[in-house]
Amino acid sequence: KIFKVLLCICIISIFGIKGASVAKADVGDHVILTKYEIDNVWGYLYRNGDWWGYVNLPFRYANDKLVYCIQPDIKITTNDYIIYDFSRSGYSEDTRKEMELISYYGYRYDGHDDLKYYIATQDLIWRFHGYVDDIKWTKGGEFGEEIDISKEKNEILDLISKHNVLPEFNNSITELKVNETKEFIDNNNVLNNYDIEYSSNIEVIKDGNKLSITPRKLGEYMVKFVHKKNYDSGTFLFDNFNTLTQSVAVFGAPTLIDGSMKIISNKVDVNINKKDEETKELIKLDGIKVKIKNIDTDTYIKDTYEFKDGKISLSLKEGNYRLEEISSVKPYGINEGLEFSITKDDTYKEIDFFNKKVKCEISVFTISGDIKVDSDFEVYDLEENLVYRGRTTNGEAKFELEYGDYIIKEVSVPDGYKLNDKEIKIEVNDKICTSKVTFDNEKVIMPITSKEWDLSYLIILVLDIIGYAFVKKNS
């Protein structure tokens, strides 16, 4: 009986954490295990302050797949390994999940390709072994130069601590105009753990811990955060329970969680240009105001919009609209209105809203009492700019002027009439749109002549000549 008890103790010691009975093993495919020693990298394993074992760290491969040692107290004695379910390892399910996380964020994770990350990964996995309290890594023996892997281990553990943390803007809903760009900063510092997936018609640029998102068309878009999967293989134990050899394992990806955010692009930029109907140039006068009505809902967007430098800029949702002008400025009349639509294919809307200069009929009369006189006249604005030059025919002229204040001057009249130098001011607006201006020209009174007067004048002239000759002779 004593012999049987000792035998059981020996078997337990030899197989250590393998735990499960060989007879109950689920035998699978055979694989070839190979290892490649790493020059002068040694791991010293301590328990209760004393080291109880050391190893020269190798890379281990099963059929060319990298595996990790999970039993540092046993040496590799064969290259013939068999694939088992990891439950045969003797480690708990929770430990398996933790080892998967260490493997996932350890060696060969993004930026973790150097030897120190491999050492750090194996170090963290070994610490689940019941006999390992501490590990010291050196070059050249127990008292050789120590290899500091604290940075690498801390980075792996930090990534593990954030494994189930999604970007800060996960589950967010953001409204953006078409072609509007917004930057999203992930203050959780986990964005690099995720690949970004999105549909067409939206542009997403990832730059480190920042996303720049620009919708290119109206619509609702999902931007998905898909946790990076460095490998697709499952977690398996590699061992050979027919002989005493080291247990190794390949670790698959841990359970990964994904997230998403919603972008609602429901508006496009609209630019309304107030233009002169005739010249097609912008009207940059202040005071032109409009209202914008949503025809579909029979509501106004807001009370009023006023043109600034001939423009109104706003954003509108998909729908049908009407521009209603409520005030204009001289010399323009009020536009009766314009309807337009925003469709799902619009990425930008440019609208030209024209105003026509109002022109009123002006009548100029030139007379002299009851006589119609034809004369020339000019029209000036208040800045003394000549805006019109005309001539009456049969005492009358008709022409058009835009809204404004003007001065009309008579500049020439026929012989026999005096020029009327009076400057007549007129105002042209929507209330006073027809004006009549009259210039009354005084007739010039000339000396009366006759044949008798002509003969008398001749006689006097002759006598003057004779008298002049007589005086000259006597002198």
Buried (B, 14 or more C-beta within 10 A) or exposed (E): EEEEEEEEEEEEEEBBBBEBEBEEBEEEEEBEBBBEEBEBBBBBBBBEEEBEBBBEBBBBBBBEEBBBBBBBBBEBEEEEBBBBBBBBBBBEEEBBEBBBBBBBBBBBBEEBEEBBBBBBBBBBBBBBBEBBBEBBBBEEEEEBEEBEBEEBBEBBBEBBEBBEBBBBBBEBEBEBBBBBEBEBBBEBBBBBBBEBEBEEBBEBEBEEBEBEBBBBBBBEBEBBBBBBEEBEEEBBBBBBBEEBBBBBBBBBBBEBBEBBBEBBBBBBBBEBBBBBBEEEEBBEBEEBBBBBBBEEEEEEBEEEBEBEEBEBEBBBBBEBBBBBBEEBBBBBBBBEEBEBEBEEEBBEBEBEBBBBBBBBEBBBBBBBEEEBBBBBBBBBBEEEEEBBEBEBEEBBBEEEBBBBEBBBBBEEBEEEBEBBEEEBEBEBEEEEBEBEBEBBBEEEEEEEEEEEEEEEEEEEEEEEEEEEEEEEEEE
